[in-house]
Structure formats: C-alpha cells, structure tokens
Amino acid sequence: MELPFAESWKIKMVEPIRKSTRAEREKWIKEAHNNVFQLKAEQVYIDLLTDSGTNAMSDRQWAGLMLGDESYAGANSYLKMKKTINDITGFEYVLPTHQGRAAENVLFSCLIKAGDMVPGNSHFDTTKGHIESRKAYAIDCTIDEAKDTQLEIPFKGNVDPIKLDKCLAENADKIPFVIVTITNNTAGGQPVSMENLREVRKIADKYKKAVLFDSARFAENAYFIKTREKGYENKTIKEICKEMFTYADGMTMSAKKDAVVNMGGFIATRVEEWYDKAKIFGIINEGYITYGGMSGRDMNALAIGLDENTEFENLETRIKQVQYLAQRLDEFGIPYQRPAGGHAIFVDASKVLTRVPKEEFPAQTLTVELYLEAGIRGCEIGYLLADRDPVTRENRFGGNDFLRLAIPRRVYTNNHMDVIAVALKNVFDRREQITKGFKITWEADIMRHFTVQLERL
Ligand code: F0G
C-alpha cells in the first residue's frame, strides 16, 4: 500500500488557542463594528485573516535570530540576506524595507508620477493604494477567465497579453512599468505561468518598458509552474525562480509571506538607476540602506526562510494543506475560486449568500457569519476591499466578492482544516435564511476595509 502524504516537518513548540461561546462572539463582533480587523486576537479561535507575518519559523530561523549582527551599517546579516536574494533572484541590488508596502512606497516614489498608468494583474490593495495615492491609475489586465470562479484552469492569475498590449499601445508615454503579481492574490492566490511571464516581457520590450514583479508569493508560484507547466517537472524550485526573475527588471517583496518571517521586505533589481534613486527614499522612510527597517536578526531569519521555502518539500506541504481544505469544501458543495489557490481558499460569497444584495456586502456578511459560527476569522476580499472609484466615488462592484480563508504557513493542522470546513458547511446549510447584510456607518477614503464600521440591517 502506498504511504499517505504527510508534512515535511515535525512540531517543536506550541501555542494554546481558545474556543469561545456564540454569546461571547456576538458581543465581541458588535463591539468590533462587525469588522473582523477590529477584534482582539484572543477573541479568535482559528485565525485565517492572513498568511502574512503569521507563519511559524523553523528551528534554523530561530537559531539565526541569535546570530543577528545589529551593526548600523554593513551588517553581516544584511550581506548574508543580500547573497541569498542574489542567488535566488539573480538581482544584484538589494534594498531592505520593513515590509512589502514599504518597498512599494520607496520604489513607486522614484518611478510613478501623477497621471501615470500602471498595468498589471489584479494589483494588491496596497499596490493599488500606492499607485492611486500618487494620482496615477492601476489598470487591471488580468485574464477574463479569472472572474469565473467555477472555471478550472491551471494559471488563472495570468496577464491577458491582448489587454496589456492595447494598454501599452494607447498609453505608452504614461506607463512607467508593468507590474505582475506572483501569485495573483486578489484573483484567489492563482499562479502566473512561465509562458505568460515570458510573453509579458516580450510585450514590455516592444514598448521599451520595465517589468516589476510583486513577488510576495513567488515561491508558491514556482511550485505551481513545476507541478502544472510542461517542461518544468524536473526543474528545482530554485531553478524555476531564477528563470521567472529573468523576465523582470526588479521586484518588491513582502517577506512576511514566502520568506516565512513575521516582518520584513525588500526591493531587489538589476537596474542600478532604480537602486540609486530608491536608496534616497529608503534612507528617509525606512532606514540606512543595509537595514531599511529590519533588525539584523530579522534579516538572518529572512535569508534562512527564503532558502528553505524555495525547496519543494516545504512548498508541497503547505500547498497540499490548502488543497486538503478545498477537498473538504468540495464534499459539502461549497463554491470557491477554483482551483484552490496557493495560500488561501477564496469562497465565492455571491454564490453562497444569493439573497443578500451586493449593496449589503455578501462576502462581509459571510465573514461575520463564519466568525459567529465557530470563532474563525476569515477576511473579506470583495466589495468593501475594492474601495470606491477615486473619480466617481461609487462603490466598485465589478470584481469578485470573496471570503478569503488564508492559511498561515506551518501553523494549523488538518484537524483545524476539518473544523473550518464543517463550520462553513453549517453556515452554508442555512444560507437561504440569510437575507440581510450590512450598511456602512463610517469609512475611510482609501483602504477602508481595515477600519470600516458596519451596522447590521
Ligand atoms: N503584495 C501582495 C501580493 C500582498 O499580498 C501584500 C500583502 C503586499 C504586497 C503588501 O505587503 O503586507 O508586507 O506590506 N498582503 C497581505 C494579505 C496583507 O493579507 O494578503 P505587506
């Protein structure tokens, strides 16, 4: 008999978590204005708010913390981190930042001006925020298939080459660079194929434009290329990563995802001019160029995390857990963005809470229902997160309305996945009785989902 699949690690340290009663949760979510970001973490049983900075580090990473060099300039920890990034990405210049959005802030300060356009595949909300706050426009060129949640294709995160070419043809003078997010978080943690990356490079070259990768989950993207794209079956993850980055001029990185650390980020590039400009913004906003918001110990952990998480076994363990949750949801017929993403399941709220009008935020309603059911905290990636159109100030209802269940790396077991699946099934079973959602009582102008206050209708 073939042995079943199991994790490629064992557990050395644990942290207790606590269940609560429904009555407690009803009180807490009300106090939180029906916004799960406003809950205290101790009011949560299983926390799927994000896979960002919530990962469990390895014993080698913890050991690396003790060896951190905290020198202000030229720390050995920086040099080690730089060497690891050089080896994995092929990018020569490395500027640390405290997290991904800080990398965006520093680099976009050099590259984007008012009136510019930045085409890409479903820009992440901070990416879009850093474009729109500079009075520039994020143009979404994701393939149309990504919107059809039930369609099963291997690379649903891809850029549509026709849309990209058209955007460049019409606006070339306004476009500083093309951005590709790997994996495509907003579309459901969906990967981008190597063929697509190559094609984007070709189109960008045609118009003499740079290409930037938003690389938060690049290793997970490489796993999907290895397991789904012809010609890559026998390549190592590190070989695949190296090839991916040959199609870009630089990257922004949130190390809180695929470098499996709790905090950190960086810019890496082969363009000396970008690095020279970014250094100035980095020093003003983040810190000196060899630490940029990170402690020496954090840079050590980051380097080790990146090295470990660009190995197949680690990625396989992680992504198979997400796929395990997906299988459990399939048993119950719960619709989600198919196939399962690399870091999360994106439940299609518009297909679950069909009786809640979009103006009442179905995915947010489902998020609150799941919390009330079992103390599980997911996150709305839908109409609230989409913010209002900066010009018309209308809600943006054009995209998908998801409840995201993001799985932190190496934190929960498959028993937790079972609890999540059954809790969601219980909500799913009573979906016809859920007819009312929420109305906004207070919201911020931009990135409103973090602080929005909602009232039950
Ligand atoms: N790019 C992508 C694709 C992301 O998913 C994130 C963060 C960022 C950039 C910004 O990085 O958080 O380090 O500043 N995503 C988290 C999430 C917050 O929950 O998906 P950061």
Residues whose N, C-alpha, C, O or C-beta is under 5 A from the ligand:
A	BS01	F0G	L49 T50 D51 S52 Q99 G100 R101 A102 F124 T126 T181 T183 N185 D214 A216 S254 K256 G264
